């Protein structure tokens, strides 16, 4: 499965993911290969991506996830990075329902 996490400043890509787990505004869910198409609104949370050899965790600041049903997942978000790189005080005021 191909995964792209897109922000205004960078793109994080995986070409061989087996599973992606994320939290929507309605709860946590995972996507495997050949999943039916879906669009979901993301919460401010961690995204776990499992490949053949490892599992990586990223934090996303809300956004949207799109799975096209053909092994492509795209996440559009304000920012992405390692969870330890985010200042909790800067993201404390951001919620999944905040209007710009």
N, CA and C of each residue as an Amber inpcrd file, in Angstrom:
protein
   300
   0.8510000  -1.1640000   0.0000000   0.0000000   0.0000000   0.0000000
   0.9030000   1.2360000   0.0000000   0.5220000   2.2410000  -0.7630000
   1.2670000   3.4980000  -0.8280000   0.5810000   4.5250000   0.0650000
   1.3820000   5.1930000   0.9010000   0.8470000   6.1970000   1.8170000
   1.5950000   7.5010000   1.6090000   0.8410000   8.5920000   1.5130000
   1.4180000   9.9380000   1.4500000   0.7700000  10.7650000   2.5440000
   1.5980000  11.4190000   3.3650000   1.1100000  12.3820000   4.3450000
   1.5830000  13.7410000   3.8460000   0.6320000  14.5870000   3.4740000
   0.9340000  15.8480000   2.7890000   0.5970000  17.0240000   3.7010000
   1.5630000  17.9490000   3.8550000   1.3580000  19.2030000   4.5770000
   1.7110000  20.3370000   3.6170000   1.4690000  21.5740000   4.0060000
   1.9010000  22.6780000   3.1430000   3.4280000  22.7620000   2.9970000
   4.1690000  22.0720000   3.8800000   5.6230000  22.2260000   3.9270000
   6.4130000  20.9870000   3.5340000   5.7900000  19.8050000   3.6030000
   6.5320000  18.5800000   3.2800000   5.5800000  17.4340000   2.9780000
   6.1650000  16.3760000   2.4240000   5.4340000  15.1510000   2.1310000
   6.2160000  13.9840000   2.7150000   5.5270000  13.1210000   3.4600000
   6.1250000  11.8960000   3.9900000   5.4890000  10.7570000   3.2100000
   6.3320000   9.8780000   2.6270000   5.8070000   8.8080000   1.7710000
   6.2910000   7.4320000   2.2090000   5.4240000   6.4540000   2.0210000
   5.7550000   5.0450000   2.2100000   5.2190000   4.3050000   1.0040000
   6.0150000   3.4250000   0.4290000   5.5640000   2.6860000  -0.7550000
   5.2590000   1.2280000  -0.4590000   5.5780000   0.7590000   0.7460000
   5.3950000  -0.6610000   1.0400000   4.7030000  -0.8900000   2.3750000
   3.7360000  -0.0570000   2.7320000   3.0460000  -0.2010000   4.0150000
   2.0790000  -1.3790000   3.9820000   1.9580000  -2.0260000   5.1140000
   1.0210000  -3.1470000   5.2570000  -0.2320000  -2.7260000   6.0130000
  -0.1000000  -1.7190000   6.9000000  -1.2060000  -1.2850000   7.7400000
  -0.9820000   0.1560000   8.1620000  -2.0430000   0.9450000   8.2070000
  -1.9930000   2.2900000   8.7690000  -3.1300000   2.3920000   9.7820000
  -2.8000000   2.9120000  10.9660000  -3.7780000   3.0870000  12.0380000
  -3.7930000   4.5650000  12.4000000  -4.9840000   5.1410000  12.5070000
  -5.1310000   6.5700000  12.7870000  -6.4060000   6.7890000  13.5800000
  -6.5600000   7.9990000  14.1120000  -7.7460000   8.3270000  14.8860000
  -8.5600000   9.3720000  14.1390000  -9.8110000   9.0410000  13.8790000
 -10.7280000  10.0050000  13.2660000 -11.4740000  10.7190000  14.3900000
 -12.3080000  11.6690000  14.0280000 -13.1040000  12.3600000  15.0400000
 -14.1470000  11.4230000  15.6550000 -14.3600000  10.2700000  15.0350000
 -15.3350000   9.3070000  15.5510000 -14.6990000   8.0970000  16.2080000
 -13.3740000   7.9880000  16.1770000 -12.6970000   6.8670000  16.8150000
 -11.5290000   6.3660000  15.9900000 -10.8050000   5.3950000  16.5430000
  -9.6210000   4.8530000  15.8870000 -10.0180000   3.8030000  14.8510000
  -9.2600000   3.7680000  13.7570000  -9.4860000   2.7480000  12.7350000
  -8.1820000   2.4360000  12.0210000  -8.1570000   1.3340000  11.3260000
  -6.9920000   0.9390000  10.5560000  -7.3870000   0.6370000   9.1250000
  -6.4060000   0.7110000   8.2400000  -6.6230000   0.4250000   6.8300000
  -5.5840000  -0.5960000   6.3770000  -6.0570000  -1.6660000   5.7630000
  -5.2100000  -2.6790000   5.1420000  -5.2990000  -2.5370000   3.6300000
  -4.4740000  -3.3080000   2.9070000  -4.5450000  -3.3360000   1.4450000
  -5.9700000  -3.6570000   0.9760000  -6.3510000  -3.0800000  -0.1510000
  -7.6300000  -3.3630000  -0.8160000  -8.8600000  -2.9680000   0.0060000
  -8.7270000  -2.0110000   0.8870000  -9.8730000  -1.5520000   1.6670000
 -10.8190000  -0.7750000   0.7650000 -12.0790000  -0.8280000   1.0430000
 -13.0570000  -0.0610000   0.2710000 -12.7470000   1.4310000   0.4030000
 -13.0570000   2.2270000  -0.5960000 -12.7780000   3.6640000  -0.5410000
 -13.4350000   4.3300000   0.6760000 -12.7250000   5.3080000   1.2320000
 -13.2220000   6.0220000   2.4050000 -12.5730000   7.3960000   2.4740000
 -13.2990000   8.3550000   3.0160000 -12.7580000   9.6670000   3.3740000
 -13.1340000   9.8800000   4.8300000 -12.1700000  10.3150000   5.6610000
 -12.4280000  10.5180000   7.0820000 -11.7450000  11.7880000   7.5690000
 -12.3860000  12.4610000   8.5180000 -11.8010000  13.6300000   9.1690000
 -10.9560000  13.1390000  10.3410000  -9.6980000  13.5750000  10.3910000
  -8.7710000  13.1100000  11.4090000  -8.7800000  13.9940000  12.6460000
  -8.5240000  13.3720000  13.7780000  -8.3120000  14.0850000  15.0250000
  -6.8190000  14.4210000  15.1360000  -6.4600000  15.2850000  16.0540000
  -5.0520000  15.5250000  16.3850000  -4.5930000  14.2720000  17.1210000
  -3.7270000  13.4900000  16.4990000  -3.3470000  12.2070000  17.0910000
  -2.1500000  11.6020000  16.3800000  -1.7630000  10.4350000  16.8660000
  -0.6760000   9.6840000  16.2400000  -1.2130000   8.8430000  15.0880000
  -0.3520000   8.6510000  14.0930000  -0.6200000   7.7570000  12.9670000
   0.4760000   6.7050000  12.9960000   0.0750000   5.4320000  13.0480000
   1.0500000   4.3430000  13.0620000   1.0420000   3.6630000  11.6940000
   2.2360000   3.5190000  11.1340000   2.3770000   2.8820000   9.8230000
   3.2820000   1.6690000   9.9890000   2.7450000   0.5050000   9.6120000
   3.5130000  -0.7300000   9.7250000   3.9420000  -1.1770000   8.3380000
   5.2370000  -1.4410000   8.1970000   5.7880000  -1.9860000   6.9550000
   6.2370000  -3.4210000   7.2320000   6.8350000  -4.0690000   6.2490000
   7.3440000  -5.4360000   6.4300000   8.3480000  -5.5180000   7.5720000
   9.1810000  -4.4760000   7.7030000  10.3050000  -4.5590000   8.6310000
  10.1960000  -3.6900000   9.8770000   9.2360000  -2.7720000   9.9460000
   9.2070000  -1.8490000  11.0830000   7.8250000  -1.2300000  11.2470000
   7.6890000  -0.5060000  12.3410000   6.4960000   0.3030000  12.5710000
   6.9480000   1.7030000  12.9450000   6.3930000   2.7050000  12.2840000
   6.7510000   4.0960000  12.5550000   5.5210000   4.8470000  13.0310000
   5.7650000   5.8370000  13.8980000   4.6790000   6.6410000  14.4430000
   4.9230000   8.1070000  14.1220000   3.8900000   8.7670000  13.6380000
   3.9270000  10.1960000  13.3450000   2.7370000  10.8540000  14.0310000
   2.8620000  12.1210000  14.3470000   1.7440000  12.8950000  14.8670000
   1.2290000  13.7670000  13.7310000  -0.0960000  13.8080000  13.5820000
  -0.7200000  14.7040000  12.6090000  -1.6160000  15.6720000  13.3630000
  -1.6990000  16.8830000  12.8360000  -2.5050000  17.9330000  13.4560000
  -3.8120000  18.0470000  12.6690000  -4.6840000  17.0670000  12.8990000
  -5.9730000  17.0630000  12.2200000  -5.8280000  16.8000000  10.7330000
  -6.8760000  17.1120000   9.9910000  -6.8380000  16.9520000   8.5470000
  -7.8290000  15.9120000   8.0610000  -7.5290000  15.3720000   6.8830000
  -8.4100000  14.3970000   6.2490000  -7.5960000  13.2370000   5.7030000
  -8.2020000  12.0400000   5.6820000  -7.5880000  10.8440000   5.1310000
  -8.4750000  10.3560000   3.9890000  -7.8400000   9.9740000   2.8850000
  -8.5570000   9.4210000   1.7310000  -7.9090000   8.1070000   1.3440000
  -8.7030000   7.0580000   1.2570000  -8.2710000   5.7610000   0.7520000
  -9.0650000   5.5130000  -0.5160000  -8.3820000   5.2520000  -1.6400000
  -9.0740000   5.1270000  -2.9260000  -9.5060000   3.7040000  -3.2720000
  -9.2030000   2.7400000  -2.4160000  -9.5700000   1.3560000  -2.6980000
  -8.5940000   0.6370000  -3.5950000  -7.5580000   1.3350000  -4.0600000
  -6.5270000   0.7400000  -4.9270000  -5.1450000   0.8390000  -4.2910000
  -5.0670000   0.6270000  -3.0040000  -3.7890000   0.6310000  -2.2690000
  -3.1430000   2.0000000  -2.1550000  -3.8990000   3.0820000  -2.2840000
  -3.3600000   4.4310000  -2.1080000  -4.0900000   5.1230000  -0.9670000
  -3.3130000   5.6200000  -0.0030000  -3.8620000   6.3820000   1.1140000
  -3.1670000   7.7350000   1.1270000  -3.9590000   8.8090000   1.1930000
  -3.4140000  10.1590000   1.2760000  -3.9970000  10.8240000   2.5140000
  -3.1060000  11.4190000   3.3180000  -3.5280000  12.2070000   4.4680000
  -3.1190000  13.6450000   4.2000000  -4.0780000  14.5540000   4.2730000
  -3.8210000  15.9900000   4.1710000  -3.9280000  16.5480000   5.5780000
  -2.8810000  17.2200000   6.0570000  -2.8440000  17.6910000   7.4270000
  -2.0660000  18.9970000   7.5330000  -2.2780000  19.7070000   8.6240000
  -1.5810000  20.9700000   8.8680000  -0.0910000  20.7500000   9.1040000
   0.2430000  19.6920000   9.8550000   1.6510000  19.4020000  10.1580000
   1.7990000  17.9330000  10.4880000   2.9910000  17.3870000  10.2460000
   3.3040000  16.0000000  10.5620000   4.7360000  15.9390000  11.0730000
   4.9840000  15.0360000  11.9890000   6.3350000  14.8470000  12.5190000
   6.3370000  13.7650000  13.5710000   7.4950000  13.5270000  14.1240000
   7.6190000  12.5630000  15.2060000   6.9080000  13.1220000  16.4350000
   6.2200000  12.2870000  17.1910000   5.4840000  12.7880000  18.3560000
   6.3580000  13.5770000  19.3270000   7.6030000  13.1630000  19.5060000
   8.4860000  13.8410000  20.4530000   8.9380000  15.2210000  19.9620000
   8.7390000  15.5190000  18.6780000   9.1390000  16.8190000  18.1240000
   8.0850000  17.9080000  18.3190000   6.8860000  17.5450000  18.7580000
   5.8170000  18.5190000  18.9340000   5.7880000  19.0330000  20.3640000
   5.6430000  20.3300000  20.5150000   5.4640000  20.9500000  21.8230000
   4.0000000  20.7910000  22.2050000   3.6910000  20.0750000  23.2890000
   2.2860000  19.8650000  23.6410000   1.5300000  21.1580000  23.9290000
   2.2370000  22.2060000  24.3270000   1.5850000  23.4880000  24.5980000
   1.1230000  24.1710000  23.3100000   1.8300000  23.9250000  22.2050000
   1.4480000  24.5480000  20.9360000   0.2420000  23.8690000  20.3020000
   0.0670000  22.5740000  20.5570000  -1.0530000  21.8730000  19.9380000
  -2.2080000  21.6620000  20.9080000  -2.0490000  22.0930000  22.1640000
  -3.1020000  21.8850000  23.1700000  -4.4000000  22.5760000  22.7940000
  -4.3290000  23.7420000  22.1540000  -5.5340000  24.4800000  21.7890000
  -6.1870000  24.0080000  20.5100000  -5.5190000  23.1380000  19.7820000
  -6.0610000  22.6620000  18.5080000  -6.9190000  21.4260000  18.7710000
  -8.0850000  21.4140000  18.2030000  -8.9560000  20.2480000  18.3170000
  -9.4130000  19.8620000  16.9240000  -9.9900000  18.7020000  16.8220000
 -10.4550000  18.2430000  15.5270000 -11.6460000  19.0390000  15.0240000
 -12.3020000  19.8370000  15.8740000 -13.4740000  20.6000000  15.4660000
 -13.1830000  22.0900000  15.2870000 -11.9400000  22.5100000  15.4870000
 -11.6110000  23.9410000  15.4330000 -11.7970000  24.5000000  14.0350000
 -12.4350000  25.6340000  13.9370000 -12.6360000  26.3270000  12.6750000
 -11.4950000  27.2950000  12.4540000 -11.0660000  27.4920000  11.2280000
  -9.9880000  28.4380000  10.9240000 -10.5430000  29.8410000  10.7850000
